[in-house]
Amino acid sequence: MEIRHLTETYAVSPQIAPEDIAALKAAGFVRVICNRPDREIPPELRSEVMRKAVEAAGIEFVDNQIVPGDFSPAVLARQAEAMVADGPVFAYCASGNRSSIAWALTQAGKRPADELIGAAARWGYNLEQLRPMLG
């Protein structure tokens, strides 16, 4: 697992497994957001399995599964709420891209578009197509 910090308090990655939770705890994350729909993954990595592993480590878990392309106001509102925590937040999906897009869209108007696009680009996520919605 590679923790990809977009900010000091928000990071993303591709799909994680229960054995990755100790590293998240050691890195100081206080909340994990699942942005990957269960239908995309095998049973041993589905949200309830991950919830149990995350909560057993003393970390909060938020299930905000994002179907590819569904960045509706409701999905973004849940993501924005989940990103507010008393410590760093970690989000995962298939590649980290959806979690990056959700972050950028929740930050639109609060941070410059160049900053949002640049933070994601450092990890290979191209959010340039979102520029009109970010600025």
Backbone as JSON Lines, residues from 0, in Angstrom:
{"i":0,"aa":"M","n":[0.84,-1.18,0.0],"ca":[0.0,0.0,0.0],"c":[0.89,1.24,0.0]}
{"i":1,"aa":"E","n":[0.53,2.18,-0.85],"ca":[1.23,3.45,-0.91],"c":[0.26,4.55,-0.47]}
{"i":2,"aa":"I","n":[0.61,5.24,0.6],"ca":[-0.2,6.35,1.1],"c":[0.16,7.58,0.27]}
{"i":3,"aa":"R","n":[-0.83,8.12,-0.41],"ca":[-0.61,9.24,-1.33],"c":[-1.26,10.5,-0.75]}
{"i":4,"aa":"H","n":[-0.47,11.31,-0.08],"ca":[-0.98,12.53,0.56],"c":[-1.31,13.6,-0.47]}
{"i":5,"aa":"L","n":[-2.58,14.02,-0.48],"ca":[-2.97,15.16,-1.3],"c":[-2.81,16.44,-0.49]}
{"i":6,"aa":"T","n":[-3.0,16.32,0.83],"ca":[-2.75,17.41,1.77],"c":[-2.13,16.77,3.01]}
{"i":7,"aa":"E","n":[-1.82,17.58,3.99],"ca":[-1.29,17.03,5.24],"c":[-2.33,16.18,5.97]}
{"i":8,"aa":"T","n":[-3.61,16.45,5.71],"ca":[-4.67,15.76,6.46],"c":[-5.56,14.86,5.62]}
{"i":9,"aa":"Y","n":[-5.25,14.7,4.35],"ca":[-6.06,13.84,3.48],"c":[-5.16,13.08,2.52]}
{"i":10,"aa":"A","n":[-5.32,11.76,2.52],"ca":[-4.53,10.91,1.64],"c":[-5.43,9.88,0.98]}
{"i":11,"aa":"V","n":[-4.96,9.35,-0.13],"ca":[-5.72,8.36,-0.9],"c":[-4.81,7.19,-1.26]}
{"i":12,"aa":"S","n":[-5.43,6.12,-1.72],"ca":[-4.67,5.0,-2.28],"c":[-5.61,4.09,-3.04]}
{"i":13,"aa":"P","n":[-5.01,3.16,-3.79],"ca":[-5.81,2.09,-4.36],"c":[-6.34,1.2,-3.23]}
{"i":14,"aa":"Q","n":[-7.13,0.23,-3.61],"ca":[-7.74,-0.72,-2.66],"c":[-6.76,-1.17,-1.58]}
{"i":15,"aa":"I","n":[-7.23,-1.16,-0.36],"ca":[-6.42,-1.67,0.75],"c":[-6.98,-3.02,1.19]}
{"i":16,"aa":"A","n":[-6.21,-3.7,2.03],"ca":[-6.6,-5.0,2.58],"c":[-6.48,-4.91,4.1]}
{"i":17,"aa":"P","n":[-7.1,-5.84,4.83],"ca":[-7.01,-5.79,6.29],"c":[-5.58,-5.7,6.83]}
{"i":18,"aa":"E","n":[-4.64,-6.33,6.16],"ca":[-3.26,-6.29,6.65],"c":[-2.61,-4.91,6.5]}
{"i":19,"aa":"D","n":[-3.26,-3.98,5.8],"ca":[-2.74,-2.62,5.64],"c":[-3.14,-1.7,6.79]}
{"i":20,"aa":"I","n":[-4.08,-2.11,7.59],"ca":[-4.66,-1.23,8.61],"c":[-3.62,-0.82,9.66]}
{"i":21,"aa":"A","n":[-2.75,-1.72,10.05],"ca":[-1.73,-1.37,11.05],"c":[-0.87,-0.21,10.57]}
{"i":22,"aa":"A","n":[-0.54,-0.18,9.29],"ca":[0.27,0.91,8.74],"c":[-0.5,2.23,8.76]}
{"i":23,"aa":"L","n":[-1.8,2.16,8.52],"ca":[-2.62,3.37,8.58],"c":[-2.68,3.9,10.01]}
{"i":24,"aa":"K","n":[-2.83,3.0,10.95],"ca":[-2.83,3.38,12.37],"c":[-1.49,4.0,12.75]}
{"i":25,"aa":"A","n":[-0.41,3.37,12.35],"ca":[0.93,3.88,12.65],"c":[1.17,5.26,12.02]}
{"i":26,"aa":"A","n":[0.54,5.5,10.88],"ca":[0.69,6.79,10.2],"c":[-0.2,7.88,10.82]}
{"i":27,"aa":"G","n":[-1.03,7.49,11.78],"ca":[-1.83,8.47,12.5],"c":[-3.21,8.77,11.94]}
{"i":28,"aa":"F","n":[-3.67,7.99,10.98],"ca":[-5.0,8.25,10.43],"c":[-6.07,7.94,11.48]}
{"i":29,"aa":"V","n":[-7.06,8.82,11.53],"ca":[-8.14,8.65,12.5],"c":[-9.45,8.2,11.85]}
{"i":30,"aa":"R","n":[-9.49,8.3,10.52],"ca":[-10.7,7.89,9.79],"c":[-10.29,7.33,8.43]}
{"i":31,"aa":"V","n":[-11.0,6.28,8.02],"ca":[-10.83,5.68,6.7],"c":[-12.16,5.79,5.97]}
{"i":32,"aa":"I","n":[-12.11,6.28,4.74],"ca":[-13.31,6.38,3.89],"c":[-13.2,5.36,2.77]}
{"i":33,"aa":"C","n":[-14.19,4.51,2.67],"ca":[-14.28,3.56,1.56],"c":[-15.07,4.2,0.43]}
{"i":34,"aa":"N","n":[-14.42,4.44,-0.7],"ca":[-15.1,4.99,-1.88],"c":[-15.31,3.94,-2.96]}
{"i":35,"aa":"R","n":[-15.05,2.69,-2.66],"ca":[-15.15,1.65,-3.69],"c":[-16.41,0.81,-3.48]}
{"i":36,"aa":"P","n":[-17.25,0.7,-4.51],"ca":[-18.45,-0.12,-4.4],"c":[-18.13,-1.6,-4.21]}
{"i":37,"aa":"D","n":[-18.89,-2.24,-3.36],"ca":[-18.69,-3.66,-3.1],"c":[-18.79,-4.52,-4.35]}
{"i":38,"aa":"R","n":[-19.59,-4.1,-5.3],"ca":[-19.77,-4.92,-6.51],"c":[-18.5,-5.04,-7.35]}
{"i":39,"aa":"E","n":[-17.51,-4.19,-7.07],"ca":[-16.26,-4.22,-7.83],"c":[-15.21,-5.17,-7.26]}
{"i":40,"aa":"I","n":[-15.42,-5.67,-6.07],"ca":[-14.34,-6.36,-5.37],"c":[-14.79,-7.69,-4.78]}
{"i":41,"aa":"P","n":[-13.83,-8.57,-4.49],"ca":[-14.17,-9.87,-3.91],"c":[-14.67,-9.71,-2.47]}
{"i":42,"aa":"P","n":[-15.41,-10.7,-1.98],"ca":[-15.99,-10.62,-0.64],"c":[-15.0,-10.28,0.47]}
{"i":43,"aa":"E","n":[-13.77,-10.76,0.37],"ca":[-12.81,-10.54,1.46],"c":[-12.31,-9.09,1.56]}
{"i":44,"aa":"L","n":[-12.69,-8.23,0.61],"ca":[-12.29,-6.83,0.66],"c":[-13.47,-5.87,0.7]}
{"i":45,"aa":"R","n":[-14.67,-6.41,0.8],"ca":[-15.87,-5.56,0.8],"c":[-15.93,-4.69,2.05]}
{"i":46,"aa":"S","n":[-16.79,-3.7,1.99],"ca":[-16.8,-2.65,3.01],"c":[-17.02,-3.16,4.43]}
{"i":47,"aa":"E","n":[-17.87,-4.14,4.63],"ca":[-18.1,-4.61,6.0],"c":[-16.89,-5.34,6.57]}
{"i":48,"aa":"V","n":[-16.17,-6.05,5.73],"ca":[-14.93,-6.7,6.17],"c":[-13.91,-5.62,6.55]}
{"i":49,"aa":"M","n":[-13.8,-4.61,5.69],"ca":[-12.85,-3.54,5.96],"c":[-13.27,-2.73,7.18]}
{"i":50,"aa":"R","n":[-14.57,-2.5,7.33],"ca":[-15.06,-1.77,8.51],"c":[-14.61,-2.48,9.79]}
{"i":51,"aa":"K","n":[-14.8,-3.77,9.85],"ca":[-14.43,-4.52,11.05],"c":[-12.93,-4.41,11.34]}
{"i":52,"aa":"A","n":[-12.12,-4.52,10.31],"ca":[-10.66,-4.44,10.48],"c":[-10.24,-3.04,10.91]}
{"i":53,"aa":"V","n":[-10.81,-2.03,10.3],"ca":[-10.47,-0.64,10.61],"c":[-10.91,-0.3,12.03]}
{"i":54,"aa":"E","n":[-12.15,-0.63,12.37],"ca":[-12.65,-0.31,13.7],"c":[-11.93,-1.1,14.79]}
{"i":55,"aa":"A","n":[-11.52,-2.33,14.48],"ca":[-10.76,-3.12,15.46],"c":[-9.42,-2.45,15.79]}
{"i":56,"aa":"A","n":[-8.91,-1.64,14.87],"ca":[-7.66,-0.92,15.09],"c":[-7.88,0.43,15.78]}
{"i":57,"aa":"G","n":[-9.15,0.72,16.07],"ca":[-9.46,1.98,16.75],"c":[-9.56,3.17,15.83]}
{"i":58,"aa":"I","n":[-9.8,2.92,14.56],"ca":[-9.94,3.98,13.55],"c":[-11.41,4.02,13.11]}
{"i":59,"aa":"E","n":[-11.92,5.22,12.88],"ca":[-13.29,5.36,12.38],"c":[-13.35,4.92,10.92]}
{"i":60,"aa":"F","n":[-14.52,4.4,10.53],"ca":[-14.72,3.95,9.15],"c":[-15.98,4.6,8.61]}
{"i":61,"aa":"V","n":[-15.89,5.14,7.41],"ca":[-17.03,5.74,6.72],"c":[-17.19,5.04,5.38]}
{"i":62,"aa":"D","n":[-18.37,4.56,5.12],"ca":[-18.69,3.88,3.86],"c":[-19.38,4.88,2.93]}
{"i":63,"aa":"N","n":[-18.66,5.36,1.92],"ca":[-19.21,6.29,0.93],"c":[-18.84,5.76,-0.45]}
{"i":64,"aa":"Q","n":[-19.45,4.64,-0.81],"ca":[-19.13,3.99,-2.08],"c":[-19.54,4.88,-3.25]}
{"i":65,"aa":"I","n":[-18.58,5.11,-4.15],"ca":[-18.82,5.96,-5.31],"c":[-18.8,5.1,-6.57]}
{"i":66,"aa":"V","n":[-19.97,4.97,-7.19],"ca":[-20.07,4.29,-8.47],"c":[-19.33,5.17,-9.48]}
{"i":67,"aa":"P","n":[-18.5,4.6,-10.35],"ca":[-17.75,5.42,-11.3],"c":[-18.64,6.46,-11.99]}
{"i":68,"aa":"G","n":[-18.19,7.72,-11.89],"ca":[-18.9,8.82,-12.54],"c":[-19.98,9.46,-11.7]}
{"i":69,"aa":"D","n":[-20.34,8.88,-10.55],"ca":[-21.42,9.43,-9.72],"c":[-20.86,10.34,-8.64]}
{"i":70,"aa":"F","n":[-20.64,11.59,-9.02],"ca":[-20.2,12.59,-8.06],"c":[-21.36,13.55,-7.8]}
{"i":71,"aa":"S","n":[-22.49,12.95,-7.42],"ca":[-23.7,13.71,-7.16],"c":[-23.53,14.57,-5.92]}
{"i":72,"aa":"P","n":[-24.4,15.56,-5.74],"ca":[-24.33,16.38,-4.53],"c":[-24.39,15.55,-3.24]}
{"i":73,"aa":"A","n":[-25.19,14.5,-3.22],"ca":[-25.29,13.67,-2.02],"c":[-23.98,12.94,-1.73]}
{"i":74,"aa":"V","n":[-23.35,12.39,-2.76],"ca":[-22.07,11.69,-2.6],"c":[-21.0,12.67,-2.11]}
{"i":75,"aa":"L","n":[-20.96,13.85,-2.72],"ca":[-19.95,14.83,-2.34],"c":[-20.2,15.38,-0.93]}
{"i":76,"aa":"A","n":[-21.46,15.53,-0.55],"ca":[-21.77,16.0,0.8],"c":[-21.3,14.97,1.84]}
{"i":77,"aa":"R","n":[-21.52,13.68,1.57],"ca":[-21.05,12.63,2.49],"c":[-19.52,12.64,2.57]}
{"i":78,"aa":"Q","n":[-18.87,12.82,1.42],"ca":[-17.4,12.85,1.41],"c":[-16.89,14.05,2.2]}
{"i":79,"aa":"A","n":[-17.47,15.21,1.96],"ca":[-17.03,16.41,2.66],"c":[-17.19,16.26,4.17]}
{"i":80,"aa":"E","n":[-18.3,15.7,4.58],"ca":[-18.54,15.48,6.02],"c":[-17.52,14.49,6.59]}
{"i":81,"aa":"A","n":[-17.25,13.44,5.85],"ca":[-16.31,12.41,6.32],"c":[-14.88,12.92,6.38]}
{"i":82,"aa":"M","n":[-14.57,13.92,5.59],"ca":[-13.21,14.45,5.57],"c":[-12.9,15.34,6.77]}
{"i":83,"aa":"V","n":[-13.93,15.74,7.52],"ca":[-13.73,16.58,8.69],"c":[-13.53,15.67,9.89]}
{"i":84,"aa":"A","n":[-12.33,15.67,10.44],"ca":[-12.0,14.78,11.55],"c":[-10.93,15.43,12.42]}
{"i":85,"aa":"D","n":[-10.74,14.86,13.58],"ca":[-9.7,15.35,14.51],"c":[-8.37,14.67,14.22]}
{"i":86,"aa":"G","n":[-7.98,14.69,12.98],"ca":[-6.73,14.08,12.56],"c":[-6.8,13.73,11.09]}
{"i":87,"aa":"P","n":[-5.75,13.12,10.56],"ca":[-5.7,12.8,9.14],"c":[-6.74,11.76,8.71]}
{"i":88,"aa":"V","n":[-7.22,11.94,7.49],"ca":[-8.23,11.06,6.89],"c":[-7.61,10.38,5.68]}
{"i":89,"aa":"F","n":[-7.95,9.1,5.52],"ca":[-7.45,8.28,4.42],"c":[-8.65,7.75,3.65]}
{"i":90,"aa":"A","n":[-8.62,7.87,2.32],"ca":[-9.71,7.36,1.48],"c":[-9.14,6.42,0.42]}
{"i":91,"aa":"Y","n":[-9.91,5.39,0.09],"ca":[-9.45,4.46,-0.94],"c":[-10.58,4.11,-1.88]}
{"i":92,"aa":"C","n":[-10.15,3.68,-3.08],"ca":[-11.06,3.18,-4.11],"c":[-10.24,2.2,-4.95]}
{"i":93,"aa":"A","n":[-10.56,2.02,-6.21],"ca":[-9.81,1.07,-7.03],"c":[-8.37,1.52,-7.27]}
{"i":94,"aa":"S","n":[-8.21,2.8,-7.6],"ca":[-6.88,3.32,-7.92],"c":[-6.48,4.52,-7.07]}
{"i":95,"aa":"G","n":[-7.45,5.11,-6.4],"ca":[-7.24,6.37,-5.69],"c":[-7.79,7.55,-6.46]}
{"i":96,"aa":"N","n":[-8.13,7.34,-7.72],"ca":[-8.62,8.42,-8.57],"c":[-9.97,8.96,-8.1]}
{"i":97,"aa":"R","n":[-10.95,8.08,-7.86],"ca":[-12.26,8.55,-7.4],"c":[-12.15,9.31,-6.09]}
{"i":98,"aa":"S","n":[-11.31,8.8,-5.18],"ca":[-11.12,9.48,-3.9],"c":[-10.47,10.85,-4.1]}
{"i":99,"aa":"S","n":[-9.6,10.97,-5.1],"ca":[-8.98,12.26,-5.44],"c":[-9.99,13.21,-6.05]}
{"i":100,"aa":"I","n":[-10.79,12.71,-6.96],"ca":[-11.82,13.54,-7.59],"c":[-12.82,14.04,-6.55]}
{"i":101,"aa":"A","n":[-13.29,13.13,-5.68],"ca":[-14.25,13.52,-4.64],"c":[-13.65,14.61,-3.76]}
{"i":102,"aa":"W","n":[-12.38,14.46,-3.38],"ca":[-11.7,15.47,-2.58],"c":[-11.67,16.81,-3.32]}
{"i":103,"aa":"A","n":[-11.22,16.79,-4.57],"ca":[-11.09,18.03,-5.33],"c":[-12.44,18.73,-5.48]}
{"i":104,"aa":"L","n":[-13.48,17.96,-5.78],"ca":[-14.79,18.57,-5.97],"c":[-15.33,19.16,-4.67]}
{"i":105,"aa":"T","n":[-15.0,18.55,-3.53],"ca":[-15.46,19.12,-2.25],"c":[-14.66,20.37,-1.88]}
{"i":106,"aa":"Q","n":[-13.49,20.54,-2.49],"ca":[-12.64,21.7,-2.2],"c":[-12.79,22.82,-3.23]}
{"i":107,"aa":"A","n":[-13.61,22.6,-4.25],"ca":[-13.82,23.61,-5.29],"c":[-14.3,24.91,-4.67]}
{"i":108,"aa":"G","n":[-13.65,26.0,-5.04],"ca":[-14.0,27.31,-4.51],"c":[-13.32,27.62,-3.18]}
{"i":109,"aa":"K","n":[-12.76,26.62,-2.54],"ca":[-12.05,26.83,-1.26],"c":[-10.54,26.89,-1.47]}
{"i":110,"aa":"R","n":[-10.08,26.22,-2.52],"ca":[-8.66,26.19,-2.88],"c":[-8.56,26.48,-4.37]}
{"i":111,"aa":"P","n":[-7.47,27.04,-4.82],"ca":[-7.31,27.3,-6.26],"c":[-7.32,26.0,-7.07]}
{"i":112,"aa":"A","n":[-7.9,26.07,-8.25],"ca":[-7.96,24.9,-9.13],"c":[-6.57,24.34,-9.41]}
{"i":113,"aa":"D","n":[-5.59,25.21,-9.61],"ca":[-4.23,24.74,-9.88],"c":[-3.69,23.91,-8.72]}
{"i":114,"aa":"E","n":[-3.99,24.32,-7.5],"ca":[-3.54,23.57,-6.32],"c":[-4.19,22.19,-6.26]}
{"i":115,"aa":"L","n":[-5.49,22.13,-6.52],"ca":[-6.22,20.85,-6.49],"c":[-5.69,19.91,-7.57]}
{"i":116,"aa":"I","n":[-5.56,20.43,-8.77],"ca":[-5.09,19.61,-9.89],"c":[-3.65,19.17,-9.65]}
{"i":117,"aa":"G","n":[-2.82,20.08,-9.15],"ca":[-1.42,19.78,-8.9],"c":[-1.22,18.74,-7.81]}
{"i":118,"aa":"A","n":[-2.0,18.81,-6.75],"ca":[-1.87,17.85,-5.65],"c":[-2.15,16.43,-6.15]}
{"i":119,"aa":"A","n":[-3.18,16.29,-6.96],"ca":[-3.51,14.97,-7.51],"c":[-2.49,14.53,-8.55]}
{"i":120,"aa":"A","n":[-2.0,15.47,-9.35],"ca":[-1.05,15.14,-10.42],"c":[0.26,14.57,-9.87]}
{"i":121,"aa":"R","n":[0.66,14.99,-8.67],"ca":[1.89,14.45,-8.07],"c":[1.83,12.93,-7.95]}
{"i":122,"aa":"W","n":[0.63,12.39,-7.9],"ca":[0.45,10.94,-7.75],"c":[-0.06,10.29,-9.03]}
{"i":123,"aa":"G","n":[-0.08,11.03,-10.12],"ca":[-0.48,10.47,-11.4],"c":[-1.97,10.55,-11.7]}
{"i":124,"aa":"Y","n":[-2.71,11.3,-10.9],"ca":[-4.15,11.47,-11.14],"c":[-4.36,12.75,-11.94]}
{"i":125,"aa":"N","n":[-4.94,12.62,-13.12],"ca":[-5.16,13.75,-14.0],"c":[-6.56,14.31,-13.8]}
{"i":126,"aa":"L","n":[-6.65,15.44,-13.13],"ca":[-7.95,16.07,-12.86],"c":[-8.16,17.3,-13.74]}
{"i":127,"aa":"E","n":[-7.34,17.45,-14.75],"ca":[-7.42,18.64,-15.6],"c":[-8.82,18.8,-16.2]}
{"i":128,"aa":"Q","n":[-9.49,17.71,-16.54],"ca":[-10.83,17.8,-17.13],"c":[-11.85,18.4,-16.16]}
{"i":129,"aa":"L","n":[-11.5,18.46,-14.87],"ca":[-12.41,19.03,-13.88],"c":[-12.21,20.52,-13.68]}
{"i":130,"aa":"R","n":[-11.21,21.09,-14.34],"ca":[-10.87,22.5,-14.12],"c":[-12.09,23.42,-14.15]}
{"i":131,"aa":"P","n":[-13.0,23.29,-15.12],"ca":[-14.15,24.2,-15.12],"c":[-15.01,24.09,-13.85]}
{"i":132,"aa":"M","n":[-15.04,22.94,-13.23],"ca":[-15.84,22.75,-12.02],"c":[-15.06,23.13,-10.75]}
{"i":133,"aa":"L","n":[-13.74,23.23,-10.88],"ca":[-12.92,23.52,-9.7],"c":[-12.63,25.01,-9.52]}
{"i":134,"aa":"G","n":[-12.72,25.75,-10.59],"ca":[-12.3,27.14,-10.51],"c":[-13.41,28.09,-10.48]}
